[in-house]
Amino acid sequence: MPECVGIKFDNGPKIHYMEVSPEVPDLGSLCIVKTRRGVEIGRVRTEANSHSQANGRVIRSALREDIERYRHLIAKADDLKWLVRARAREQGLKLKIVSLEFTLDEKLLIVNYSSERNASLQGLARLLKAHTSARTEFLNIGPRDQARIMGTLGACGDGSCSSTWLQEFKPVGIRMARDQQLPLNPDKITGPCGRLKCCLQYEHEQYKSLLKGMPKKGGRACHKESGTCGRIINLNPLKGTVEMRKDEGGTVQYPAEEVERITSQGNRKNIEVASSQKG
Protein backbone atom coordinates (compact mmCIF):
# COMPACT_ATOMS: atom_id res chain seq x y z
CA MET A 1 0.00 0.00 0.00
CA PRO A 2 1.32 3.48 -0.85
CA GLU A 3 2.45 5.92 1.83
CA CYS A 4 -0.09 8.76 1.86
CA VAL A 5 -0.96 11.98 3.66
CA GLY A 6 -4.49 13.39 4.00
CA ILE A 7 -5.04 16.60 2.05
CA LYS A 8 -7.96 18.99 2.56
CA PHE A 9 -9.03 21.46 -0.13
CA ASP A 10 -10.93 24.69 0.40
CA ASN A 11 -14.16 23.40 -1.18
CA GLY A 12 -15.14 21.23 1.79
CA PRO A 13 -13.98 19.17 4.77
CA LYS A 14 -13.33 15.88 2.95
CA ILE A 15 -9.84 14.43 3.36
CA HIS A 16 -8.22 13.15 0.15
CA TYR A 17 -5.27 10.77 0.48
CA MET A 18 -2.28 11.62 -1.72
CA GLU A 19 0.80 9.52 -2.25
CA VAL A 20 4.04 11.03 -0.95
CA SER A 21 7.55 10.22 -2.17
CA PRO A 22 10.22 10.79 -1.04
CA GLU A 23 9.71 14.02 0.96
CA VAL A 24 6.80 14.10 3.42
CA PRO A 25 5.29 17.60 3.87
CA ASP A 26 4.78 18.97 7.38
CA LEU A 27 1.40 18.62 9.06
CA GLY A 28 -0.62 21.80 8.51
CA SER A 29 1.49 22.99 5.59
CA LEU A 30 0.27 23.86 2.09
CA CYS A 31 1.45 21.66 -0.74
CA ILE A 32 1.01 21.20 -4.48
CA VAL A 33 -0.73 17.98 -5.52
CA LYS A 34 -1.65 16.29 -8.78
CA THR A 35 -5.23 14.95 -8.86
CA ARG A 36 -7.51 13.69 -11.61
CA ARG A 37 -8.61 17.33 -12.08
CA GLY A 38 -5.07 18.65 -12.50
CA VAL A 39 -2.60 20.56 -10.35
CA GLU A 40 -4.14 21.83 -7.11
CA ILE A 41 -3.14 23.28 -3.76
CA GLY A 42 -4.25 21.81 -0.44
CA ARG A 43 -3.37 21.62 3.23
CA VAL A 44 -1.86 18.57 4.91
CA ARG A 45 -4.25 17.32 7.61
CA THR A 46 -2.80 13.91 8.60
CA GLU A 47 0.54 12.30 9.23
CA ALA A 48 1.91 9.95 6.60
CA ASN A 49 0.53 6.41 6.77
CA SER A 50 -0.26 3.51 4.49
CA HIS A 51 -3.53 3.78 2.59
CA SER A 52 -5.24 1.32 0.29
CA GLN A 53 -5.83 3.77 -2.54
CA ALA A 54 -4.34 7.17 -3.34
CA ASN A 55 -6.43 9.94 -4.95
CA GLY A 56 -3.32 11.56 -6.40
CA ARG A 57 0.21 12.46 -5.40
CA VAL A 58 2.04 15.25 -3.63
CA ILE A 59 4.40 17.11 -5.96
CA ARG A 60 6.09 19.48 -3.48
CA SER A 61 5.52 22.03 -0.75
CA ALA A 62 3.77 25.22 -1.86
CA LEU A 63 5.94 28.27 -2.54
CA ARG A 64 4.99 31.91 -1.99
CA GLU A 65 4.37 32.29 -5.73
CA ASP A 66 1.97 29.33 -5.64
CA ILE A 67 -0.04 30.87 -2.80
CA GLU A 68 -0.18 34.25 -4.55
CA ARG A 69 -1.35 32.60 -7.77
CA TYR A 70 -3.95 30.62 -5.85
CA ARG A 71 -5.36 33.78 -4.27
CA HIS A 72 -5.42 35.47 -7.69
CA LEU A 73 -7.38 32.54 -9.17
CA ILE A 74 -9.87 32.61 -6.27
CA ALA A 75 -10.55 36.30 -6.95
CA LYS A 76 -10.84 35.66 -10.70
CA ALA A 77 -13.26 32.76 -10.15
CA ASP A 78 -15.38 34.92 -7.83
CA ASP A 79 -15.61 37.70 -10.45
CA LEU A 80 -16.62 35.18 -13.11
CA LYS A 81 -19.22 33.68 -10.76
CA TRP A 82 -21.13 36.98 -10.59
CA LEU A 83 -20.79 37.45 -14.33
CA VAL A 84 -22.19 33.96 -15.02
CA ARG A 85 -25.03 34.50 -12.53
CA ALA A 86 -26.03 37.72 -14.30
CA ARG A 87 -25.94 36.04 -17.72
CA ALA A 88 -28.01 33.10 -16.43
CA ARG A 89 -30.69 35.53 -15.21
CA GLU A 90 -30.66 37.34 -18.57
CA GLN A 91 -31.19 34.04 -20.38
CA GLY A 92 -33.94 32.97 -17.96
CA LEU A 93 -32.11 29.79 -17.01
CA LYS A 94 -33.68 27.92 -14.09
CA LEU A 95 -30.45 27.20 -12.26
CA LYS A 96 -28.32 28.43 -9.37
CA ILE A 97 -24.61 29.10 -9.81
CA VAL A 98 -22.99 27.93 -6.57
CA SER A 99 -19.26 28.37 -7.13
CA LEU A 100 -16.44 28.42 -9.66
CA GLU A 101 -13.05 26.76 -9.04
CA PHE A 102 -9.83 26.95 -11.06
CA THR A 103 -7.11 24.34 -10.80
CA LEU A 104 -3.76 25.91 -9.93
CA ASP A 105 -2.45 25.51 -13.48
CA GLU A 106 -5.65 27.23 -14.78
CA LYS A 107 -6.23 24.42 -17.23
CA LEU A 108 -9.62 23.51 -15.79
CA LEU A 109 -12.52 25.61 -14.52
CA ILE A 110 -15.22 23.76 -12.56
CA VAL A 111 -18.64 25.41 -12.44
CA ASN A 112 -20.77 24.02 -9.63
CA TYR A 113 -24.45 24.71 -10.22
CA SER A 114 -27.82 23.43 -9.07
CA SER A 115 -30.82 22.78 -11.29
CA GLU A 116 -33.81 20.46 -11.04
CA ARG A 117 -34.14 20.26 -14.80
CA ASN A 118 -31.79 20.05 -17.77
CA ALA A 119 -30.49 23.52 -18.56
CA SER A 120 -28.89 24.78 -21.77
CA LEU A 121 -25.34 25.71 -20.78
CA GLN A 122 -23.84 26.51 -24.17
CA GLY A 123 -24.31 30.25 -23.72
CA LEU A 124 -22.56 30.24 -20.35
CA ALA A 125 -19.72 28.11 -21.76
CA ARG A 126 -19.17 30.64 -24.58
CA LEU A 127 -19.17 33.49 -22.06
CA LEU A 128 -16.49 31.81 -19.98
CA LYS A 129 -14.39 30.93 -23.03
CA ALA A 130 -14.10 34.66 -23.76
CA HIS A 131 -12.55 35.25 -20.31
CA THR A 132 -10.32 32.19 -19.80
CA SER A 133 -8.53 29.57 -21.83
CA ALA A 134 -9.32 26.91 -19.22
CA ARG A 135 -11.47 23.94 -20.15
CA THR A 136 -14.87 24.38 -18.52
CA GLU A 137 -16.63 21.56 -16.67
CA PHE A 138 -20.20 22.04 -15.39
CA LEU A 139 -21.25 19.96 -12.37
CA ASN A 140 -24.89 19.79 -11.25
CA ILE A 141 -24.65 19.29 -7.47
CA GLY A 142 -27.26 18.48 -4.84
CA PRO A 143 -28.38 20.46 -1.76
CA ARG A 144 -25.93 18.78 0.63
CA ASP A 145 -22.99 19.55 -1.67
CA GLN A 146 -24.17 23.15 -1.83
CA ALA A 147 -24.02 23.34 1.96
CA ARG A 148 -20.56 21.74 1.86
CA ILE A 149 -19.16 24.30 -0.57
CA MET A 150 -20.88 27.45 0.64
CA GLY A 151 -20.73 26.74 4.38
CA THR A 152 -23.85 26.98 6.54
CA LEU A 153 -24.84 27.13 10.20
CA GLY A 154 -26.38 24.09 11.85
CA ALA A 155 -29.17 24.03 14.42
CA CYS A 156 -26.48 23.85 17.14
CA GLY A 157 -25.24 27.32 16.15
CA ASP A 158 -21.92 25.96 14.88
CA GLY A 159 -20.96 25.23 11.29
CA SER A 160 -23.04 22.49 9.70
CA CYS A 161 -21.60 18.97 9.69
CA SER A 162 -21.42 18.90 5.89
CA SER A 163 -19.25 22.03 5.75
CA THR A 164 -16.96 21.37 8.74
CA TRP A 165 -16.08 17.70 9.18
CA LEU A 166 -18.42 15.18 7.49
CA GLN A 167 -16.46 12.92 5.12
CA GLU A 168 -19.34 11.37 3.18
CA PHE A 169 -23.08 11.74 2.77
CA LYS A 170 -24.97 8.66 3.90
CA PRO A 171 -28.68 8.09 3.21
CA VAL A 172 -30.95 9.67 5.83
CA GLY A 173 -34.59 8.53 6.04
CA ILE A 174 -37.70 9.67 7.88
CA ARG A 175 -37.65 6.34 9.75
CA MET A 176 -34.61 7.60 11.67
CA ALA A 177 -36.64 10.51 13.02
CA ARG A 178 -39.54 8.20 13.93
CA ASP A 179 -37.28 5.77 15.77
CA GLN A 180 -35.88 8.64 17.84
CA GLN A 181 -39.41 9.81 18.70
CA LEU A 182 -38.80 13.21 17.12
CA PRO A 183 -41.70 15.42 15.99
CA LEU A 184 -42.15 15.04 12.24
CA ASN A 185 -42.01 18.80 11.80
CA PRO A 186 -39.95 19.85 8.75
CA ASP A 187 -38.60 22.86 10.65
CA LYS A 188 -37.21 20.53 13.34
CA ILE A 189 -35.74 17.69 11.29
CA THR A 190 -34.44 19.41 8.14
CA GLY A 191 -31.10 21.16 7.89
CA PRO A 192 -30.16 24.41 6.13
CA CYS A 193 -29.84 22.45 2.87
CA GLY A 194 -33.56 21.63 2.98
CA ARG A 195 -32.91 17.90 3.40
CA LEU A 196 -33.21 15.71 6.49
CA LYS A 197 -30.46 16.50 8.99
CA CYS A 198 -27.35 14.35 8.64
CA CYS A 199 -27.15 14.09 12.45
CA LEU A 200 -30.28 11.91 12.49
CA GLN A 201 -28.04 8.98 11.55
CA TYR A 202 -25.48 9.41 14.36
CA GLU A 203 -27.51 7.79 17.16
CA HIS A 204 -29.93 5.78 15.05
CA GLU A 205 -28.24 2.41 15.65
CA GLN A 206 -28.41 2.97 19.41
CA TYR A 207 -32.11 3.80 19.22
CA LYS A 208 -32.77 0.72 17.07
CA SER A 209 -31.11 -1.42 19.72
CA LEU A 210 -33.12 0.19 22.54
CA LEU A 211 -36.39 -0.22 20.64
CA LYS A 212 -35.96 -3.98 20.29
CA GLY A 213 -38.50 -5.74 22.46
CA MET A 214 -40.55 -2.59 23.07
CA PRO A 215 -44.20 -2.59 21.95
CA LYS A 216 -44.92 -0.60 18.82
CA LYS A 217 -46.30 2.89 19.07
CA GLY A 218 -50.01 2.87 18.20
CA GLY A 219 -50.40 -0.81 19.10
CA ARG A 220 -52.49 -2.24 21.91
CA ALA A 221 -50.84 -3.65 25.03
CA CYS A 222 -51.52 -4.67 28.62
CA HIS A 223 -49.60 -4.21 31.83
CA LYS A 224 -48.66 -7.69 33.04
CA GLU A 225 -49.08 -7.03 36.78
CA SER A 226 -52.20 -4.84 36.94
CA GLY A 227 -53.94 -6.09 33.80
CA THR A 228 -54.46 -2.50 32.63
CA CYS A 229 -54.86 -2.41 28.88
CA GLY A 230 -54.82 0.37 26.35
CA ARG A 231 -53.01 1.82 23.37
CA ILE A 232 -49.34 2.81 23.33
CA ILE A 233 -49.13 6.50 22.52
CA ASN A 234 -45.47 7.21 23.22
CA LEU A 235 -42.15 5.41 23.61
CA ASN A 236 -39.11 6.59 25.54
CA PRO A 237 -36.24 4.32 24.48
CA LEU A 238 -33.65 6.11 26.62
CA LYS A 239 -35.69 5.65 29.83
CA GLY A 240 -37.04 2.27 28.74
CA THR A 241 -40.66 3.29 29.37
CA VAL A 242 -43.90 3.44 27.41
CA GLU A 243 -46.87 5.75 27.78
CA MET A 244 -50.27 4.08 27.51
CA ARG A 245 -53.72 5.57 27.04
CA LYS A 246 -55.91 3.31 29.18
CA ASP A 247 -59.20 1.91 27.86
CA GLU A 248 -61.01 3.42 30.85
CA GLY A 249 -59.43 6.84 30.24
CA GLY A 250 -56.29 8.63 31.30
CA THR A 251 -52.67 7.90 30.57
CA VAL A 252 -50.02 6.02 32.54
CA GLN A 253 -46.32 5.20 32.16
CA TYR A 254 -44.88 1.71 32.63
CA PRO A 255 -41.42 0.16 32.23
CA ALA A 256 -41.36 -1.46 28.78
CA GLU A 257 -40.52 -4.91 30.17
CA GLU A 258 -43.72 -4.87 32.25
CA VAL A 259 -45.94 -4.35 29.20
CA GLU A 260 -47.00 -7.08 26.79
CA ARG A 261 -48.28 -6.37 23.34
CA ILE A 262 -51.77 -7.73 22.59
CA THR A 263 -51.60 -9.98 19.56
CA SER A 264 -54.94 -11.75 20.06
CA GLN A 265 -57.96 -11.89 22.35
CA GLY A 266 -56.52 -15.00 24.00
CA ASN A 267 -53.34 -13.13 24.75
CA ARG A 268 -55.34 -10.48 26.62
CA LYS A 269 -57.31 -13.11 28.58
CA ASN A 270 -54.07 -14.75 29.73
CA ILE A 271 -52.79 -11.41 31.04
CA GLU A 272 -56.09 -10.70 32.84
CA VAL A 273 -56.06 -14.18 34.44
CA ALA A 274 -52.45 -13.78 35.57
CA SER A 275 -53.13 -10.37 37.11
CA SER A 276 -56.27 -11.63 38.93
CA GLN A 277 -54.33 -14.56 40.41
CA LYS A 278 -51.69 -12.16 41.74
CA GLY A 279 -54.47 -10.03 43.29
DOTI-384032 format. One line per field, with one value per residue (C-alpha): residue number from 1; residue in three letters; chain; y, z, x. Coordinates in pm, 1 decimal, always signed. Layout:
! DOTI-384032
k c(NUM, ...) .
r c(ALA, ...) .
c c(A, ...) .
py c(Y, ...) .
pz c(Z, ...) .
px c(X, ...) .
This chain:
! DOTI-384032
k c(1, 2, 3, 4, 5, 6, 7, 8, 9, 10, 11, 12, 13, 14, 15, 16, 17, 18, 19, 20, 21, 22, 23, 24, 25, 26, 27, 28, 29, 30, 31, 32, 33, 34, 35, 36, 37, 38, 39, 40, 41, 42, 43, 44, 45, 46, 47, 48, 49, 50, 51, 52, 53, 54, 55, 56, 57, 58, 59, 60, 61, 62, 63, 64, 65, 66, 67, 68, 69, 70, 71, 72, 73, 74, 75, 76, 77, 78, 79, 80, 81, 82, 83, 84, 85, 86, 87, 88, 89, 90, 91, 92, 93, 94, 95, 96, 97, 98, 99, 100, 101, 102, 103, 104, 105, 106, 107, 108, 109, 110, 111, 112, 113, 114, 115, 116, 117, 118, 119, 120, 121, 122, 123, 124, 125, 126, 127, 128, 129, 130, 131, 132, 133, 134, 135, 136, 137, 138, 139, 140, 141, 142, 143, 144, 145, 146, 147, 148, 149, 150, 151, 152, 153, 154, 155, 156, 157, 158, 159, 160, 161, 162, 163, 164, 165, 166, 167, 168, 169, 170, 171, 172, 173, 174, 175, 176, 177, 178, 179, 180, 181, 182, 183, 184, 185, 186, 187, 188, 189, 190, 191, 192, 193, 194, 195, 196, 197, 198, 199, 200, 201, 202, 203, 204, 205, 206, 207, 208, 209, 210, 211, 212, 213, 214, 215, 216, 217, 218, 219, 220, 221, 222, 223, 224, 225, 226, 227, 228, 229, 230, 231, 232, 233, 234, 235, 236, 237, 238, 239, 240, 241, 242, 243, 244, 245, 246, 247, 248, 249, 250, 251, 252, 253, 254, 255, 256, 257, 258, 259, 260, 261, 262, 263, 264, 265, 266, 267, 268, 269, 270, 271, 272, 273, 274, 275, 276, 277, 278, 279) .
r c(MET, PRO, GLU, CYS, VAL, GLY, ILE, LYS, PHE, ASP, ASN, GLY, PRO, LYS, ILE, HIS, TYR, MET, GLU, VAL, SER, PRO, GLU, VAL, PRO, ASP, LEU, GLY, SER, LEU, CYS, ILE, VAL, LYS, THR, ARG, ARG, GLY, VAL, GLU, ILE, GLY, ARG, VAL, ARG, THR, GLU, ALA, ASN, SER, HIS, SER, GLN, ALA, ASN, GLY, ARG, VAL, ILE, ARG, SER, ALA, LEU, ARG, GLU, ASP, ILE, GLU, ARG, TYR, ARG, HIS, LEU, ILE, ALA, LYS, ALA, ASP, ASP, LEU, LYS, TRP, LEU, VAL, ARG, ALA, ARG, ALA, ARG, GLU, GLN, GLY, LEU, LYS, LEU, LYS, ILE, VAL, SER, LEU, GLU, PHE, THR, LEU, ASP, GLU, LYS, LEU, LEU, ILE, VAL, ASN, TYR, SER, SER, GLU, ARG, ASN, ALA, SER, LEU, GLN, GLY, LEU, ALA, ARG, LEU, LEU, LYS, ALA, HIS, THR, SER, ALA, ARG, THR, GLU, PHE, LEU, ASN, ILE, GLY, PRO, ARG, ASP, GLN, ALA, ARG, ILE, MET, GLY, THR, LEU, GLY, ALA, CYS, GLY, ASP, GLY, SER, CYS, SER, SER, THR, TRP, LEU, GLN, GLU, PHE, LYS, PRO, VAL, GLY, ILE, ARG, MET, ALA, ARG, ASP, GLN, GLN, LEU, PRO, LEU, ASN, PRO, ASP, LYS, ILE, THR, GLY, PRO, CYS, GLY, ARG, LEU, LYS, CYS, CYS, LEU, GLN, TYR, GLU, HIS, GLU, GLN, TYR, LYS, SER, LEU, LEU, LYS, GLY, MET, PRO, LYS, LYS, GLY, GLY, ARG, ALA, CYS, HIS, LYS, GLU, SER, GLY, THR, CYS, GLY, ARG, ILE, ILE, ASN, LEU, ASN, PRO, LEU, LYS, GLY, THR, VAL, GLU, MET, ARG, LYS, ASP, GLU, GLY, GLY, THR, VAL, GLN, TYR, PRO, ALA, GLU, GLU, VAL, GLU, ARG, ILE, THR, SER, GLN, GLY, ASN, ARG, LYS, ASN, ILE, GLU, VAL, ALA, SER, SER, GLN, LYS, GLY) .
c c(A, A, A, A, A, A, A, A, A, A, A, A, A, A, A, A, A, A, A, A, A, A, A, A, A, A, A, A, A, A, A, A, A, A, A, A, A, A, A, A, A, A, A, A, A, A, A, A, A, A, A, A, A, A, A, A, A, A, A, A, A, A, A, A, A, A, A, A, A, A, A, A, A, A, A, A, A, A, A, A, A, A, A, A, A, A, A, A, A, A, A, A, A, A, A, A, A, A, A, A, A, A, A, A, A, A, A, A, A, A, A, A, A, A, A, A, A, A, A, A, A, A, A, A, A, A, A, A, A, A, A, A, A, A, A, A, A, A, A, A, A, A, A, A, A, A, A, A, A, A, A, A, A, A, A, A, A, A, A, A, A, A, A, A, A, A, A, A, A, A, A, A, A, A, A, A, A, A, A, A, A, A, A, A, A, A, A, A, A, A, A, A, A, A, A, A, A, A, A, A, A, A, A, A, A, A, A, A, A, A, A, A, A, A, A, A, A, A, A, A, A, A, A, A, A, A, A, A, A, A, A, A, A, A, A, A, A, A, A, A, A, A, A, A, A, A, A, A, A, A, A, A, A, A, A, A, A, A, A, A, A, A, A, A, A, A, A, A, A, A, A, A, A, A, A, A, A, A, A) .
py c(+0.0, +348.4, +591.8, +876.0, +1198.3, +1339.0, +1659.9, +1898.8, +2145.9, +2468.8, +2339.8, +2123.3, +1917.0, +1587.8, +1443.2, +1314.8, +1076.6, +1161.9, +952.1, +1102.8, +1022.3, +1079.5, +1402.2, +1409.5, +1760.3, +1896.8, +1861.9, +2180.0, +2299.5, +2386.1, +2165.8, +2119.8, +1797.8, +1628.6, +1495.4, +1369.2, +1732.8, +1865.4, +2056.4, +2183.3, +2328.5, +2181.1, +2162.4, +1857.0, +1732.0, +1391.0, +1230.0, +994.7, +640.7, +351.0, +378.2, +132.4, +377.3, +717.0, +993.6, +1156.2, +1245.7, +1524.5, +1711.0, +1947.9, +2202.6, +2522.4, +2826.8, +3191.0, +3229.4, +2933.4, +3087.0, +3425.3, +3259.7, +3061.5, +3378.5, +3547.0, +3254.5, +3261.0, +3630.0, +3566.2, +3276.4, +3492.1, +3770.3, +3518.1, +3368.4, +3698.2, +3745.4, +3396.1, +3449.6, +3772.0, +3604.0, +3309.7, +3553.4, +3734.1, +3403.5, +3297.1, +2978.6, +2792.0, +2720.5, +2843.2, +2909.9, +2792.6, +2837.1, +2841.7, +2675.6, +2695.3, +2434.3, +2591.1, +2551.3, +2723.0, +2441.6, +2350.6, +2561.1, +2375.9, +2541.4, +2402.0, +2471.4, +2342.6, +2277.9, +2045.6, +2025.7, +2004.7, +2352.3, +2477.9, +2571.0, +2650.8, +3025.2, +3023.7, +2810.7, +3063.8, +3348.7, +3181.2, +3093.1, +3465.7, +3525.3, +3218.6, +2956.8, +2690.7, +2394.0, +2437.8, +2156.0, +2203.7, +1996.3, +1978.7, +1929.2, +1847.7, +2046.2, +1877.7, +1954.9, +2315.3, +2333.7, +2173.7, +2429.8, +2745.3, +2673.8, +2697.9, +2713.1, +2409.1, +2402.9, +2385.4, +2732.2, +2596.4, +2523.4, +2249.2, +1896.6, +1890.0, +2203.1, +2137.3, +1769.7, +1518.5, +1291.7, +1136.8, +1173.6, +865.6, +809.3, +967.5, +852.9, +966.9, +633.8, +760.2, +1051.2, +819.7, +577.1, +864.1, +981.1, +1320.7, +1542.5, +1504.2, +1879.8, +1985.2, +2286.3, +2053.3, +1768.5, +1940.6, +2115.7, +2441.2, +2245.3, +2162.7, +1789.9, +1570.5, +1650.3, +1434.7, +1409.5, +1191.0, +898.3, +941.3, +778.9, +577.6, +240.9, +297.3, +379.5, +72.4, -141.7, +18.8, -22.0, -398.3, -574.4, -259.1, -258.9, -60.4, +289.3, +287.0, -80.6, -224.4, -365.4, -467.0, -420.5, -769.5, -702.6, -483.7, -609.2, -250.1, -240.5, +37.1, +182.3, +280.9, +649.9, +721.3, +541.4, +659.2, +431.7, +610.6, +565.0, +226.8, +328.6, +343.5, +574.8, +407.5, +556.6, +331.4, +191.5, +342.5, +683.9, +863.0, +789.7, +602.5, +520.0, +171.0, +15.7, -146.2, -491.3, -487.2, -435.0, -708.2, -637.3, -773.2, -998.4, -1174.9, -1188.6, -1500.3, -1312.7, -1048.3, -1311.0, -1475.4, -1140.5, -1070.4, -1417.9, -1378.3, -1037.1, -1163.0, -1455.7, -1215.7, -1003.2) .
pz c(+0.0, -85.3, +183.4, +186.3, +365.7, +400.3, +205.0, +256.5, -12.9, +40.2, -118.3, +179.3, +477.3, +295.4, +336.4, +15.0, +48.5, -172.2, -225.3, -95.4, -216.8, -103.9, +96.0, +342.3, +387.1, +737.8, +906.2, +850.6, +558.7, +209.2, -73.6, -447.6, -552.2, -877.6, -885.8, -1160.6, -1208.3, -1250.3, -1034.7, -710.6, -376.1, -44.5, +323.2, +491.3, +760.7, +860.0, +923.5, +659.9, +676.7, +448.7, +259.4, +29.3, -253.7, -334.3, -495.5, -640.2, -540.5, -363.2, -595.9, -348.3, -75.1, -186.5, -253.9, -198.8, -573.2, -564.1, -279.8, -455.4, -777.3, -585.3, -427.4, -769.0, -917.2, -627.3, -695.4, -1070.3, -1015.4, -783.4, -1044.8, -1311.4, -1075.9, -1058.8, -1433.1, -1502.0, -1252.8, -1429.5, -1771.6, -1642.8, -1521.4, -1856.8, -2038.4, -1795.8, -1701.0, -1409.1, -1225.5, -937.2, -980.6, -656.8, -712.8, -965.9, -904.2, -1105.8, -1080.5, -993.1, -1348.4, -1477.6, -1723.4, -1578.8, -1451.7, -1255.6, -1244.3, -963.0, -1022.2, -907.2, -1128.8, -1103.6, -1480.5, -1777.4, -1855.7, -2176.5, -2077.8, -2417.4, -2372.1, -2035.0, -2176.0, -2458.5, -2206.2, -1997.5, -2302.9, -2375.6, -2030.6, -1979.6, -2183.1, -1922.1, -2015.2, -1852.1, -1667.2, -1538.6, -1236.6, -1124.8, -747.5, -483.5, -176.1, +62.7, -166.6, -183.3, +196.4, +186.4, -57.4, +64.2, +438.2, +654.0, +1020.0, +1184.6, +1442.2, +1714.1, +1615.4, +1488.4, +1129.2, +970.5, +969.1, +588.8, +574.7, +873.7, +918.0, +748.6, +511.6, +317.9, +277.3, +390.5, +320.6, +583.3, +604.0, +787.8, +975.5, +1166.6, +1302.3, +1392.8, +1577.2, +1783.8, +1870.1, +1711.6, +1599.3, +1223.8, +1179.7, +875.3, +1065.3, +1333.7, +1129.2, +813.8, +788.8, +612.6, +286.6, +298.2, +339.6, +649.5, +898.7, +864.4, +1244.7, +1249.0, +1154.6, +1436.1, +1716.1, +1505.3, +1564.8, +1941.4, +1921.6, +1706.5, +1971.5, +2253.6, +2063.7, +2029.0, +2245.7, +2307.2, +2194.6, +1882.2, +1906.8, +1820.4, +1909.9, +2190.6, +2502.6, +2862.5, +3183.0, +3303.8, +3677.5, +3694.4, +3379.5, +3263.5, +2887.7, +2634.5, +2337.0, +2333.1, +2252.0, +2321.6, +2361.1, +2554.2, +2448.4, +2662.4, +2982.6, +2874.3, +2937.1, +2740.5, +2777.7, +2750.7, +2704.1, +2918.0, +2786.4, +3085.4, +3023.7, +3130.1, +3057.4, +3253.6, +3215.6, +3262.7, +3222.7, +2878.0, +3016.5, +3225.3, +2920.2, +2679.4, +2333.5, +2259.2, +1956.4, +2006.1, +2235.0, +2399.6, +2475.4, +2661.9, +2858.5, +2973.2, +3103.6, +3284.1, +3444.2, +3557.2, +3710.7, +3893.3, +4040.7, +4173.7, +4328.9) .
px c(+0.0, +132.4, +245.2, -8.7, -96.1, -448.8, -504.2, -795.8, -902.6, -1093.3, -1416.4, -1514.0, -1397.5, -1332.9, -983.8, -821.9, -526.7, -228.0, +80.2, +404.1, +755.0, +1022.4, +970.8, +679.8, +528.7, +478.2, +140.1, -62.0, +149.4, +26.8, +145.2, +100.6, -73.5, -165.4, -522.7, -751.3, -860.9, -506.6, -260.4, -414.4, -314.0, -425.2, -337.4, -185.8, -424.9, -279.9, +53.7, +191.4, +53.2, -25.8, -352.7, -524.4, -583.4, -434.4, -643.4, -331.7, +20.7, +203.9, +440.2, +609.5, +551.9, +376.9, +593.8, +499.4, +437.2, +196.8, -4.0, -18.3, -134.6, -395.5, -535.5, -542.2, -737.9, -987.0, -1055.1, -1083.6, -1325.8, -1537.6, -1561.3, -1661.8, -1922.3, -2112.5, -2079.3, -2219.0, -2503.5, -2603.2, -2593.9, -2800.7, -3069.3, -3065.9, -3119.3, -3393.5, -3211.1, -3368.0, -3044.8, -2832.4, -2461.0, -2299.1, -1925.8, -1644.2, -1305.4, -982.9, -711.4, -376.4, -245.3, -564.6, -622.8, -962.4, -1251.9, -1521.8, -1864.5, -2077.5, -2444.7, -2781.9, -3082.1, -3380.7, -3414.0, -3178.7, -3049.1, -2889.3, -2534.0, -2383.5, -2430.5, -2256.0, -1971.7, -1916.7, -1917.0, -1649.1, -1439.4, -1410.3, -1254.7, -1032.3, -853.4, -932.5, -1147.0, -1487.1, -1663.2, -2019.6, -2124.7, -2488.8, -2465.2, -2726.3, -2838.3, -2592.9, -2299.0, -2416.7, -2401.6, -2055.9, -1916.2, -2087.6, -2073.1, -2385.5, -2483.6, -2637.8, -2917.3, -2648.5, -2524.4, -2192.4, -2096.1, -2303.6, -2159.7, -2141.8, -1925.5, -1696.4, -1608.0, -1841.6, -1646.1, -1933.5, -2307.7, -2496.6, -2867.7, -3094.7, -3458.5, -3769.7, -3765.0, -3461.0, -3664.5, -3954.3, -3727.8, -3588.0, -3941.2, -3880.2, -4170.3, -4214.6, -4201.1, -3994.7, -3860.3, -3721.3, -3573.9, -3444.0, -3110.2, -3016.4, -2983.5, -3356.2, -3291.1, -3320.9, -3045.9, -2735.1, -2714.6, -3027.9, -2803.8, -2548.5, -2750.9, -2993.0, -2824.2, -2840.8, -3211.1, -3277.0, -3110.9, -3311.7, -3639.1, -3595.6, -3850.2, -4055.3, -4419.7, -4492.1, -4630.1, -5000.5, -5039.9, -5249.2, -5083.8, -5152.1, -4960.1, -4866.1, -4908.2, -5219.6, -5393.8, -5446.3, -5486.4, -5482.0, -5301.4, -4934.1, -4913.1, -4547.4, -4215.0, -3911.2, -3624.5, -3365.2, -3568.7, -3703.5, -4066.0, -4389.9, -4686.9, -5027.0, -5371.8, -5590.6, -5920.1, -6100.6, -5943.3, -5628.8, -5267.3, -5001.8, -4632.5, -4488.0, -4142.4, -4136.3, -4051.6, -4372.3, -4593.9, -4699.6, -4828.2, -5177.2, -5159.7, -5493.9, -5795.6, -5651.5, -5334.1, -5534.2, -5730.9, -5406.9, -5279.1, -5608.6, -5605.6, -5245.2, -5313.1, -5627.0, -5432.9, -5169.1, -5447.4) .
